[in-house]
Amino acid sequence: MALEYTKKQAKAWAKKNFKGLEAVIFPSFTPDLSALDEEGIRWDVNHIIANGFMSAMCAIESCGLTFEERKQFVK
């Protein structure tokens, strides 16, 4: 099956539109470490969007989150 574009065209499009490989979001916590800092996480997400990244990965394995905290963080 032939592609509708050349390799050169694909590279040119990617160079113009992609801003890095992937951004990583780490969980932020409240000052007393008792809960996730939703406001801080939203700031991180908005910062990633403002810098033009195309995708993000939630690093849920970076610390000892419970299953419920992991779900909340990704949500």
mmCIF file of the N, C-alpha and C atoms, coordinates in Angstrom:
data_MODEL
# 
_entry.id   MODEL 
# 
loop_
_atom_site.group_PDB 
_atom_site.id 
_atom_site.type_symbol 
_atom_site.label_atom_id 
_atom_site.label_alt_id 
_atom_site.label_comp_id 
_atom_site.label_asym_id 
_atom_site.label_entity_id 
_atom_site.label_seq_id 
_atom_site.pdbx_PDB_ins_code 
_atom_site.Cartn_x 
_atom_site.Cartn_y 
_atom_site.Cartn_z 
_atom_site.occupancy 
_atom_site.B_iso_or_equiv 
_atom_site.pdbx_formal_charge 
_atom_site.auth_seq_id 
_atom_site.auth_comp_id 
_atom_site.auth_asym_id 
_atom_site.auth_atom_id 
_atom_site.pdbx_PDB_model_num 
ATOM 1   N N  . MET A 1 1  ? 0.837  -1.177 0.000  1.00 0.00 ? 1  MET A N  1 
ATOM 2   C CA . MET A 1 1  ? 0.000  0.000  0.000  1.00 0.00 ? 1  MET A CA 1 
ATOM 3   C C  . MET A 1 1  ? 0.889  1.250  0.000  1.00 0.00 ? 1  MET A C  1 
ATOM 4   N N  . ALA A 1 2  ? 0.662  2.130  -0.939 1.00 0.00 ? 2  ALA A N  1 
ATOM 5   C CA . ALA A 1 2  ? 1.452  3.345  -1.062 1.00 0.00 ? 2  ALA A CA 1 
ATOM 6   C C  . ALA A 1 2  ? 0.896  4.429  -0.139 1.00 0.00 ? 2  ALA A C  1 
ATOM 7   N N  . LEU A 1 3  ? 1.790  5.173  0.472  1.00 0.00 ? 3  LEU A N  1 
ATOM 8   C CA . LEU A 1 3  ? 1.386  6.282  1.325  1.00 0.00 ? 3  LEU A CA 1 
ATOM 9   C C  . LEU A 1 3  ? 1.015  7.490  0.478  1.00 0.00 ? 3  LEU A C  1 
ATOM 10  N N  . GLU A 1 4  ? 0.189  8.363  1.023  1.00 0.00 ? 4  GLU A N  1 
ATOM 11  C CA . GLU A 1 4  ? -0.254 9.559  0.311  1.00 0.00 ? 4  GLU A CA 1 
ATOM 12  C C  . GLU A 1 4  ? 0.751  10.695 0.406  1.00 0.00 ? 4  GLU A C  1 
ATOM 13  N N  . TYR A 1 5  ? 1.851  10.460 1.111  1.00 0.00 ? 5  TYR A N  1 
ATOM 14  C CA . TYR A 1 5  ? 2.865  11.488 1.297  1.00 0.00 ? 5  TYR A CA 1 
ATOM 15  C C  . TYR A 1 5  ? 4.231  10.813 1.297  1.00 0.00 ? 5  TYR A C  1 
ATOM 16  N N  . THR A 1 6  ? 5.249  11.610 1.045  1.00 0.00 ? 6  THR A N  1 
ATOM 17  C CA . THR A 1 6  ? 6.607  11.069 1.034  1.00 0.00 ? 6  THR A CA 1 
ATOM 18  C C  . THR A 1 6  ? 7.214  11.151 2.431  1.00 0.00 ? 6  THR A C  1 
ATOM 19  N N  . LYS A 1 7  ? 8.308  10.450 2.606  1.00 0.00 ? 7  LYS A N  1 
ATOM 20  C CA . LYS A 1 7  ? 9.032  10.498 3.872  1.00 0.00 ? 7  LYS A CA 1 
ATOM 21  C C  . LYS A 1 7  ? 9.501  11.923 4.153  1.00 0.00 ? 7  LYS A C  1 
ATOM 22  N N  . LYS A 1 8  ? 9.935  12.613 3.137  1.00 0.00 ? 8  LYS A N  1 
ATOM 23  C CA . LYS A 1 8  ? 10.406 13.989 3.284  1.00 0.00 ? 8  LYS A CA 1 
ATOM 24  C C  . LYS A 1 8  ? 9.265  14.899 3.742  1.00 0.00 ? 8  LYS A C  1 
ATOM 25  N N  . GLN A 1 9  ? 8.075  14.725 3.178  1.00 0.00 ? 9  GLN A N  1 
ATOM 26  C CA . GLN A 1 9  ? 6.913  15.524 3.585  1.00 0.00 ? 9  GLN A CA 1 
ATOM 27  C C  . GLN A 1 9  ? 6.541  15.233 5.043  1.00 0.00 ? 9  GLN A C  1 
ATOM 28  N N  . ALA A 1 10 ? 6.589  13.966 5.439  1.00 0.00 ? 10 ALA A N  1 
ATOM 29  C CA . ALA A 1 10 ? 6.257  13.584 6.812  1.00 0.00 ? 10 ALA A CA 1 
ATOM 30  C C  . ALA A 1 10 ? 7.240  14.211 7.795  1.00 0.00 ? 10 ALA A C  1 
ATOM 31  N N  . LYS A 1 11 ? 8.513  14.180 7.478  1.00 0.00 ? 11 LYS A N  1 
ATOM 32  C CA . LYS A 1 11 ? 9.521  14.783 8.349  1.00 0.00 ? 11 LYS A CA 1 
ATOM 33  C C  . LYS A 1 11 ? 9.332  16.289 8.457  1.00 0.00 ? 11 LYS A C  1 
ATOM 34  N N  . ALA A 1 12 ? 9.020  16.940 7.338  1.00 0.00 ? 12 ALA A N  1 
ATOM 35  C CA . ALA A 1 12 ? 8.806  18.390 7.354  1.00 0.00 ? 12 ALA A CA 1 
ATOM 36  C C  . ALA A 1 12 ? 7.600  18.745 8.225  1.00 0.00 ? 12 ALA A C  1 
ATOM 37  N N  . TRP A 1 13 ? 6.518  17.975 8.105  1.00 0.00 ? 13 TRP A N  1 
ATOM 38  C CA . TRP A 1 13 ? 5.325  18.218 8.924  1.00 0.00 ? 13 TRP A CA 1 
ATOM 39  C C  . TRP A 1 13 ? 5.640  18.020 10.405 1.00 0.00 ? 13 TRP A C  1 
ATOM 40  N N  . ALA A 1 14 ? 6.342  16.945 10.742 1.00 0.00 ? 14 ALA A N  1 
ATOM 41  C CA . ALA A 1 14 ? 6.673  16.656 12.135 1.00 0.00 ? 14 ALA A CA 1 
ATOM 42  C C  . ALA A 1 14 ? 7.573  17.745 12.717 1.00 0.00 ? 14 ALA A C  1 
ATOM 43  N N  . LYS A 1 15 ? 8.538  18.190 11.943 1.00 0.00 ? 15 LYS A N  1 
ATOM 44  C CA . LYS A 1 15 ? 9.449  19.236 12.422 1.00 0.00 ? 15 LYS A CA 1 
ATOM 45  C C  . LYS A 1 15 ? 8.693  20.527 12.711 1.00 0.00 ? 15 LYS A C  1 
ATOM 46  N N  . LYS A 1 16 ? 7.692  20.818 11.907 1.00 0.00 ? 16 LYS A N  1 
ATOM 47  C CA . LYS A 1 16 ? 6.895  22.035 12.083 1.00 0.00 ? 16 LYS A CA 1 
ATOM 48  C C  . LYS A 1 16 ? 5.920  21.919 13.259 1.00 0.00 ? 16 LYS A C  1 
ATOM 49  N N  . ASN A 1 17 ? 5.342  20.736 13.484 1.00 0.00 ? 17 ASN A N  1 
ATOM 50  C CA . ASN A 1 17 ? 4.232  20.584 14.420 1.00 0.00 ? 17 ASN A CA 1 
ATOM 51  C C  . ASN A 1 17 ? 4.566  19.948 15.768 1.00 0.00 ? 17 ASN A C  1 
ATOM 52  N N  . PHE A 1 18 ? 5.595  19.144 15.851 1.00 0.00 ? 18 PHE A N  1 
ATOM 53  C CA . PHE A 1 18 ? 5.917  18.482 17.116 1.00 0.00 ? 18 PHE A CA 1 
ATOM 54  C C  . PHE A 1 18 ? 6.879  19.337 17.934 1.00 0.00 ? 18 PHE A C  1 
ATOM 55  N N  . LYS A 1 19 ? 6.601  19.432 19.225 1.00 0.00 ? 19 LYS A N  1 
ATOM 56  C CA . LYS A 1 19 ? 7.431  20.222 20.142 1.00 0.00 ? 19 LYS A CA 1 
ATOM 57  C C  . LYS A 1 19 ? 7.989  19.300 21.215 1.00 0.00 ? 19 LYS A C  1 
ATOM 58  N N  . GLY A 1 20 ? 8.930  18.497 20.901 1.00 0.00 ? 20 GLY A N  1 
ATOM 59  C CA . GLY A 1 20 ? 9.489  17.558 21.866 1.00 0.00 ? 20 GLY A CA 1 
ATOM 60  C C  . GLY A 1 20 ? 8.824  16.199 21.742 1.00 0.00 ? 20 GLY A C  1 
ATOM 61  N N  . LEU A 1 21 ? 9.362  15.246 22.430 1.00 0.00 ? 21 LEU A N  1 
ATOM 62  C CA . LEU A 1 21 ? 8.835  13.895 22.338 1.00 0.00 ? 21 LEU A CA 1 
ATOM 63  C C  . LEU A 1 21 ? 7.545  13.738 23.129 1.00 0.00 ? 21 LEU A C  1 
ATOM 64  N N  . GLU A 1 22 ? 7.644  13.949 24.417 1.00 0.00 ? 22 GLU A N  1 
ATOM 65  C CA . GLU A 1 22 ? 6.484  13.794 25.281 1.00 0.00 ? 22 GLU A CA 1 
ATOM 66  C C  . GLU A 1 22 ? 6.792  14.480 26.606 1.00 0.00 ? 22 GLU A C  1 
ATOM 67  N N  . ALA A 1 23 ? 5.824  15.186 27.125 1.00 0.00 ? 23 ALA A N  1 
ATOM 68  C CA . ALA A 1 23 ? 5.990  15.823 28.425 1.00 0.00 ? 23 ALA A CA 1 
ATOM 69  C C  . ALA A 1 23 ? 5.587  14.831 29.513 1.00 0.00 ? 23 ALA A C  1 
ATOM 70  N N  . VAL A 1 24 ? 6.223  14.933 30.644 1.00 0.00 ? 24 VAL A N  1 
ATOM 71  C CA . VAL A 1 24 ? 5.910  14.050 31.776 1.00 0.00 ? 24 VAL A CA 1 
ATOM 72  C C  . VAL A 1 24 ? 5.327  14.896 32.901 1.00 0.00 ? 24 VAL A C  1 
ATOM 73  N N  . ILE A 1 25 ? 4.221  14.423 33.453 1.00 0.00 ? 25 ILE A N  1 
ATOM 74  C CA . ILE A 1 25 ? 3.592  15.104 34.580 1.00 0.00 ? 25 ILE A CA 1 
ATOM 75  C C  . ILE A 1 25 ? 3.791  14.246 35.824 1.00 0.00 ? 25 ILE A C  1 
ATOM 76  N N  . PHE A 1 26 ? 4.434  14.832 36.822 1.00 0.00 ? 26 PHE A N  1 
ATOM 77  C CA . PHE A 1 26 ? 4.631  14.144 38.095 1.00 0.00 ? 26 PHE A CA 1 
ATOM 78  C C  . PHE A 1 26 ? 3.583  14.636 39.082 1.00 0.00 ? 26 PHE A C  1 
ATOM 79  N N  . PRO A 1 27 ? 3.135  13.776 39.989 1.00 0.00 ? 27 PRO A N  1 
ATOM 80  C CA . PRO A 1 27 ? 2.138  14.213 40.961 1.00 0.00 ? 27 PRO A CA 1 
ATOM 81  C C  . PRO A 1 27 ? 2.682  15.299 41.887 1.00 0.00 ? 27 PRO A C  1 
ATOM 82  N N  . SER A 1 28 ? 1.844  16.283 42.158 1.00 0.00 ? 28 SER A N  1 
ATOM 83  C CA . SER A 1 28 ? 2.163  17.334 43.126 1.00 0.00 ? 28 SER A CA 1 
ATOM 84  C C  . SER A 1 28 ? 1.289  17.111 44.354 1.00 0.00 ? 28 SER A C  1 
ATOM 85  N N  . PHE A 1 29 ? 1.821  17.448 45.511 1.00 0.00 ? 29 PHE A N  1 
ATOM 86  C CA . PHE A 1 29 ? 1.087  17.230 46.760 1.00 0.00 ? 29 PHE A CA 1 
ATOM 87  C C  . PHE A 1 29 ? 0.909  18.544 47.506 1.00 0.00 ? 29 PHE A C  1 
ATOM 88  N N  . THR A 1 30 ? -0.074 18.567 48.384 1.00 0.00 ? 30 THR A N  1 
ATOM 89  C CA . THR A 1 30 ? -0.286 19.719 49.252 1.00 0.00 ? 30 THR A CA 1 
ATOM 90  C C  . THR A 1 30 ? 0.925  19.853 50.180 1.00 0.00 ? 30 THR A C  1 
ATOM 91  N N  . PRO A 1 31 ? 1.132  21.029 50.775 1.00 0.00 ? 31 PRO A N  1 
ATOM 92  C CA . PRO A 1 31 ? 2.314  21.227 51.644 1.00 0.00 ? 31 PRO A CA 1 
ATOM 93  C C  . PRO A 1 31 ? 2.449  20.201 52.769 1.00 0.00 ? 31 PRO A C  1 
ATOM 94  N N  . ASP A 1 32 ? 1.329  19.707 53.290 1.00 0.00 ? 32 ASP A N  1 
ATOM 95  C CA . ASP A 1 32 ? 1.423  18.717 54.376 1.00 0.00 ? 32 ASP A CA 1 
ATOM 96  C C  . ASP A 1 32 ? 1.489  17.275 53.856 1.00 0.00 ? 32 ASP A C  1 
ATOM 97  N N  . LEU A 1 33 ? 1.569  17.124 52.532 1.00 0.00 ? 33 LEU A N  1 
ATOM 98  C CA . LEU A 1 33 ? 1.692  15.827 51.854 1.00 0.00 ? 33 LEU A CA 1 
ATOM 99  C C  . LEU A 1 33 ? 0.513  14.880 52.112 1.00 0.00 ? 33 LEU A C  1 
ATOM 100 N N  . SER A 1 34 ? -0.626 15.431 52.489 1.00 0.00 ? 34 SER A N  1 
ATOM 101 C CA . SER A 1 34 ? -1.777 14.589 52.812 1.00 0.00 ? 34 SER A CA 1 
ATOM 102 C C  . SER A 1 34 ? -2.665 14.289 51.608 1.00 0.00 ? 34 SER A C  1 
ATOM 103 N N  . ALA A 1 35 ? -2.514 15.054 50.531 1.00 0.00 ? 35 ALA A N  1 
ATOM 104 C CA . ALA A 1 35 ? -3.386 14.863 49.367 1.00 0.00 ? 35 ALA A CA 1 
ATOM 105 C C  . ALA A 1 35 ? -2.700 15.383 48.109 1.00 0.00 ? 35 ALA A C  1 
ATOM 106 N N  . LEU A 1 36 ? -3.243 14.991 46.967 1.00 0.00 ? 36 LEU A N  1 
ATOM 107 C CA . LEU A 1 36 ? -2.752 15.527 45.706 1.00 0.00 ? 36 LEU A CA 1 
ATOM 108 C C  . LEU A 1 36 ? -3.109 17.007 45.616 1.00 0.00 ? 36 LEU A C  1 
ATOM 109 N N  . ASP A 1 37 ? -2.217 17.789 45.034 1.00 0.00 ? 37 ASP A N  1 
ATOM 110 C CA . ASP A 1 37 ? -2.440 19.225 44.848 1.00 0.00 ? 37 ASP A CA 1 
ATOM 111 C C  . ASP A 1 37 ? -3.043 19.437 43.464 1.00 0.00 ? 37 ASP A C  1 
ATOM 112 N N  . GLU A 1 38 ? -4.369 19.422 43.396 1.00 0.00 ? 38 GLU A N  1 
ATOM 113 C CA . GLU A 1 38 ? -5.057 19.516 42.104 1.00 0.00 ? 38 GLU A CA 1 
ATOM 114 C C  . GLU A 1 38 ? -4.730 20.815 41.383 1.00 0.00 ? 38 GLU A C  1 
ATOM 115 N N  . GLU A 1 39 ? -4.658 21.916 42.109 1.00 0.00 ? 39 GLU A N  1 
ATOM 116 C CA . GLU A 1 39 ? -4.328 23.199 41.496 1.00 0.00 ? 39 GLU A CA 1 
ATOM 117 C C  . GLU A 1 39 ? -2.923 23.165 40.876 1.00 0.00 ? 39 GLU A C  1 
ATOM 118 N N  . GLY A 1 40 ? -1.975 22.569 41.577 1.00 0.00 ? 40 GLY A N  1 
ATOM 119 C CA . GLY A 1 40 ? -0.616 22.455 41.059 1.00 0.00 ? 40 GLY A CA 1 
ATOM 120 C C  . GLY A 1 40 ? -0.535 21.562 39.828 1.00 0.00 ? 40 GLY A C  1 
ATOM 121 N N  . ILE A 1 41 ? -1.286 20.475 39.844 1.00 0.00 ? 41 ILE A N  1 
ATOM 122 C CA . ILE A 1 41 ? -1.292 19.564 38.694 1.00 0.00 ? 41 ILE A CA 1 
ATOM 123 C C  . ILE A 1 41 ? -1.914 20.256 37.492 1.00 0.00 ? 41 ILE A C  1 
ATOM 124 N N  . ARG A 1 42 ? -3.005 20.997 37.704 1.00 0.00 ? 42 ARG A N  1 
ATOM 125 C CA . ARG A 1 42 ? -3.628 21.748 36.604 1.00 0.00 ? 42 ARG A CA 1 
ATOM 126 C C  . ARG A 1 42 ? -2.653 22.783 36.035 1.00 0.00 ? 42 ARG A C  1 
ATOM 127 N N  . TRP A 1 43 ? -1.869 23.429 36.912 1.00 0.00 ? 43 TRP A N  1 
ATOM 128 C CA . TRP A 1 43 ? -0.879 24.392 36.437 1.00 0.00 ? 43 TRP A CA 1 
ATOM 129 C C  . TRP A 1 43 ? 0.129  23.692 35.533 1.00 0.00 ? 43 TRP A C  1 
ATOM 130 N N  . ASP A 1 44 ? 0.599  22.510 35.955 1.00 0.00 ? 44 ASP A N  1 
ATOM 131 C CA . ASP A 1 44 ? 1.558  21.752 35.150 1.00 0.00 ? 44 ASP A CA 1 
ATOM 132 C C  . ASP A 1 44 ? 0.981  21.420 33.772 1.00 0.00 ? 44 ASP A C  1 
ATOM 133 N N  . VAL A 1 45 ? -0.267 20.957 33.746 1.00 0.00 ? 45 VAL A N  1 
ATOM 134 C CA . VAL A 1 45 ? -0.918 20.602 32.479 1.00 0.00 ? 45 VAL A CA 1 
ATOM 135 C C  . VAL A 1 45 ? -1.047 21.829 31.584 1.00 0.00 ? 45 VAL A C  1 
ATOM 136 N N  . ASN A 1 46 ? -1.491 22.944 32.137 1.00 0.00 ? 46 ASN A N  1 
ATOM 137 C CA . ASN A 1 46 ? -1.625 24.162 31.342 1.00 0.00 ? 46 ASN A CA 1 
ATOM 138 C C  . ASN A 1 46 ? -0.277 24.657 30.826 1.00 0.00 ? 46 ASN A C  1 
ATOM 139 N N  . HIS A 1 47 ? 0.773  24.499 31.623 1.00 0.00 ? 47 HIS A N  1 
ATOM 140 C CA . HIS A 1 47 ? 2.125  24.887 31.196 1.00 0.00 ? 47 HIS A CA 1 
ATOM 141 C C  . HIS A 1 47 ? 2.576  24.025 30.010 1.00 0.00 ? 47 HIS A C  1 
ATOM 142 N N  . ILE A 1 48 ? 2.296  22.741 30.070 1.00 0.00 ? 48 ILE A N  1 
ATOM 143 C CA . ILE A 1 48 ? 2.647  21.832 28.975 1.00 0.00 ? 48 ILE A CA 1 
ATOM 144 C C  . ILE A 1 48 ? 1.902  22.228 27.702 1.00 0.00 ? 48 ILE A C  1 
ATOM 145 N N  . ILE A 1 49 ? 0.607  22.518 27.836 1.00 0.00 ? 49 ILE A N  1 
ATOM 146 C CA . ILE A 1 49 ? -0.198 22.935 26.678 1.00 0.00 ? 49 ILE A CA 1 
ATOM 147 C C  . ILE A 1 49 ? 0.333  24.243 26.107 1.00 0.00 ? 49 ILE A C  1 
ATOM 148 N N  . ALA A 1 50 ? 0.639  25.200 26.978 1.00 0.00 ? 50 ALA A N  1 
ATOM 149 C CA . ALA A 1 50 ? 1.140  26.504 26.537 1.00 0.00 ? 50 ALA A CA 1 
ATOM 150 C C  . ALA A 1 50 ? 2.455  26.389 25.777 1.00 0.00 ? 50 ALA A C  1 
ATOM 151 N N  . ASN A 1 51 ? 3.235  25.365 26.067 1.00 0.00 ? 51 ASN A N  1 
ATOM 152 C CA . ASN A 1 51 ? 4.505  25.170 25.384 1.00 0.00 ? 51 ASN A CA 1 
ATOM 153 C C  . ASN A 1 51 ? 4.382  24.293 24.149 1.00 0.00 ? 51 ASN A C  1 
ATOM 154 N N  . GLY A 1 52 ? 3.161  23.942 23.766 1.00 0.00 ? 52 GLY A N  1 
ATOM 155 C CA . GLY A 1 52 ? 2.910  23.285 22.494 1.00 0.00 ? 52 GLY A CA 1 
ATOM 156 C C  . GLY A 1 52 ? 3.173  21.793 22.438 1.00 0.00 ? 52 GLY A C  1 
ATOM 157 N N  . PHE A 1 53 ? 3.293  21.132 23.565 1.00 0.00 ? 53 PHE A N  1 
ATOM 158 C CA . PHE A 1 53 ? 3.516  19.689 23.518 1.00 0.00 ? 53 PHE A CA 1 
ATOM 159 C C  . PHE A 1 53 ? 2.272  18.986 23.002 1.00 0.00 ? 53 PHE A C  1 
ATOM 160 N N  . MET A 1 54 ? 2.481  17.903 22.287 1.00 0.00 ? 54 MET A N  1 
ATOM 161 C CA . MET A 1 54 ? 1.384  17.169 21.665 1.00 0.00 ? 54 MET A CA 1 
ATOM 162 C C  . MET A 1 54 ? 0.828  16.069 22.564 1.00 0.00 ? 54 MET A C  1 
ATOM 163 N N  . SER A 1 55 ? 1.589  15.622 23.536 1.00 0.00 ? 55 SER A N  1 
ATOM 164 C CA . SER A 1 55 ? 1.127  14.539 24.411 1.00 0.00 ? 55 SER A CA 1 
ATOM 165 C C  . SER A 1 55 ? 1.825  14.652 25.766 1.00 0.00 ? 55 SER A C  1 
ATOM 166 N N  . ALA A 1 56 ? 1.248  13.950 26.735 1.00 0.00 ? 56 ALA A N  1 
ATOM 167 C CA . ALA A 1 56 ? 1.823  13.957 28.079 1.00 0.00 ? 56 ALA A CA 1 
ATOM 168 C C  . ALA A 1 56 ? 1.660  12.572 28.694 1.00 0.00 ? 56 ALA A C  1 
ATOM 169 N N  . MET A 1 57 ? 2.579  12.249 29.578 1.00 0.00 ? 57 MET A N  1 
ATOM 170 C CA . MET A 1 57 ? 2.516  10.982 30.294 1.00 0.00 ? 57 MET A CA 1 
ATOM 171 C C  . MET A 1 57 ? 2.401  11.286 31.783 1.00 0.00 ? 57 MET A C  1 
ATOM 172 N N  . CYS A 1 58 ? 1.427  10.667 32.422 1.00 0.00 ? 58 CYS A N  1 
ATOM 173 C CA . CYS A 1 58 ? 1.278  10.804 33.869 1.00 0.00 ? 58 CYS A CA 1 
ATOM 174 C C  . CYS A 1 58 ? 2.183  9.788  34.541 1.00 0.00 ? 58 CYS A C  1 
ATOM 175 N N  . ALA A 1 59 ? 3.137  10.245 35.310 1.00 0.00 ? 59 ALA A N  1 
ATOM 176 C CA . ALA A 1 59 ? 4.112  9.362  35.957 1.00 0.00 ? 59 ALA A CA 1 
ATOM 177 C C  . ALA A 1 59 ? 3.555  8.868  37.284 1.00 0.00 ? 59 ALA A C  1 
ATOM 178 N N  . ILE A 1 60 ? 2.578  7.968  37.215 1.00 0.00 ? 60 ILE A N  1 
ATOM 179 C CA . ILE A 1 60 ? 1.936  7.465  38.431 1.00 0.00 ? 60 ILE A CA 1 
ATOM 180 C C  . ILE A 1 60 ? 2.835  6.529  39.221 1.00 0.00 ? 60 ILE A C  1 
ATOM 181 N N  . GLU A 1 61 ? 3.859  5.994  38.579 1.00 0.00 ? 61 GLU A N  1 
ATOM 182 C CA . GLU A 1 61 ? 4.748  5.057  39.270 1.00 0.00 ? 61 GLU A CA 1 
ATOM 183 C C  . GLU A 1 61 ? 5.880  5.763  40.002 1.00 0.00 ? 61 GLU A C  1 
ATOM 184 N N  . SER A 1 62 ? 5.919  7.098  39.930 1.00 0.00 ? 62 SER A N  1 
ATOM 185 C CA . SER A 1 62 ? 7.043  7.844  40.486 1.00 0.00 ? 62 SER A CA 1 
ATOM 186 C C  . SER A 1 62 ? 7.043  7.916  42.016 1.00 0.00 ? 62 SER A C  1 
ATOM 187 N N  . CYS A 1 63 ? 5.926  7.623  42.632 1.00 0.00 ? 63 CYS A N  1 
ATOM 188 C CA . CYS A 1 63 ? 5.858  7.645  44.091 1.00 0.00 ? 63 CYS A CA 1 
ATOM 189 C C  . CYS A 1 63 ? 4.763  6.688  44.552 1.00 0.00 ? 63 CYS A C  1 
ATOM 190 N N  . GLY A 1 64 ? 4.644  6.527  45.832 1.00 0.00 ? 64 GLY A N  1 
ATOM 191 C CA . GLY A 1 64 ? 3.721  5.536  46.384 1.00 0.00 ? 64 GLY A CA 1 
ATOM 192 C C  . GLY A 1 64 ? 2.272  5.997  46.438 1.00 0.00 ? 64 GLY A C  1 
ATOM 193 N N  . LEU A 1 65 ? 1.638  6.186  45.300 1.00 0.00 ? 65 LEU A N  1 
ATOM 194 C CA . LEU A 1 65 ? 0.231  6.563  45.263 1.00 0.00 ? 65 LEU A CA 1 
ATOM 195 C C  . LEU A 1 65 ? -0.652 5.338  45.461 1.00 0.00 ? 65 LEU A C  1 
ATOM 196 N N  . THR A 1 66 ? -1.767 5.533  46.143 1.00 0.00 ? 66 THR A N  1 
ATOM 197 C CA . THR A 1 66 ? -2.754 4.460  46.229 1.00 0.00 ? 66 THR A CA 1 
ATOM 198 C C  . THR A 1 66 ? -3.465 4.355  44.887 1.00 0.00 ? 66 THR A C  1 
ATOM 199 N N  . PHE A 1 67 ? -4.225 3.290  44.695 1.00 0.00 ? 67 PHE A N  1 
ATOM 200 C CA . PHE A 1 67 ? -4.954 3.124  43.444 1.00 0.00 ? 67 PHE A CA 1 
ATOM 201 C C  . PHE A 1 67 ? -5.932 4.283  43.235 1.00 0.00 ? 67 PHE A C  1 
ATOM 202 N N  . GLU A 1 68 ? -6.614 4.706  44.289 1.00 0.00 ? 68 GLU A N  1 
ATOM 203 C CA . GLU A 1 68 ? -7.564 5.818  44.190 1.00 0.00 ? 68 GLU A CA 1 
ATOM 204 C C  . GLU A 1 68 ? -6.847 7.127  43.843 1.00 0.00 ? 68 GLU A C  1 
ATOM 205 N N  . GLU A 1 69 ? -5.669 7.355  44.437 1.00 0.00 ? 69 GLU A N  1 
ATOM 206 C CA . GLU A 1 69 ? -4.893 8.553  44.118 1.00 0.00 ? 69 GLU A CA 1 
ATOM 207 C C  . GLU A 1 69 ? -4.423 8.518  42.675 1.00 0.00 ? 69 GLU A C  1 
ATOM 208 N N  . ARG A 1 70 ? -4.045 7.358  42.188 1.00 0.00 ? 70 ARG A N  1 
ATOM 209 C CA . ARG A 1 70 ? -3.630 7.229  40.784 1.00 0.00 ? 70 ARG A CA 1 
ATOM 210 C C  . ARG A 1 70 ? -4.775 7.596  39.853 1.00 0.00 ? 70 ARG A C  1 
ATOM 211 N N  . LYS A 1 71 ? -5.969 7.088  40.147 1.00 0.00 ? 71 LYS A N  1 
ATOM 212 C CA . LYS A 1 71 ? -7.134 7.412  39.321 1.00 0.00 ? 71 LYS A CA 1 
ATOM 213 C C  . LYS A 1 71 ? -7.427 8.916  39.361 1.00 0.00 ? 71 LYS A C  1 
ATOM 214 N N  . GLN A 1 72 ? -7.361 9.511  40.544 1.00 0.00 ? 72 GLN A N  1 
ATOM 215 C CA . GLN A 1 72 ? -7.610 10.949 40.690 1.00 0.00 ? 72 GLN A CA 1 
ATOM 216 C C  . GLN A 1 72 ? -6.567 11.750 39.925 1.00 0.00 ? 72 GLN A C  1 
ATOM 217 N N  . PHE A 1 73 ? -5.314 11.362 40.007 1.00 0.00 ? 73 PHE A N  1 
ATOM 218 C CA . PHE A 1 73 ? -4.229 12.073 39.334 1.00 0.00 ? 73 PHE A CA 1 
ATOM 219 C C  . PHE A 1 73 ? -4.419 12.055 37.818 1.00 0.00 ? 73 PHE A C  1 
ATOM 220 N N  . VAL A 1 74 ? -4.737 10.908 37.263 1.00 0.00 ? 74 VAL A N  1 
ATOM 221 C CA . VAL A 1 74 ? -4.911 10.796 35.823 1.00 0.00 ? 74 VAL A CA 1 
ATOM 222 C C  . VAL A 1 74 ? -6.168 11.557 35.366 1.00 0.00 ? 74 VAL A C  1 
ATOM 223 N N  . LYS A 1 75 ? -7.204 11.528 36.193 1.00 0.00 ? 75 LYS A N  1 
ATOM 224 C CA . LYS A 1 75 ? -8.449 12.240 35.863 1.00 0.00 ? 75 LYS A CA 1 
ATOM 225 C C  . LYS A 1 75 ? -8.192 13.729 35.783 1.00 0.00 ? 75 LYS A C  1 
# 
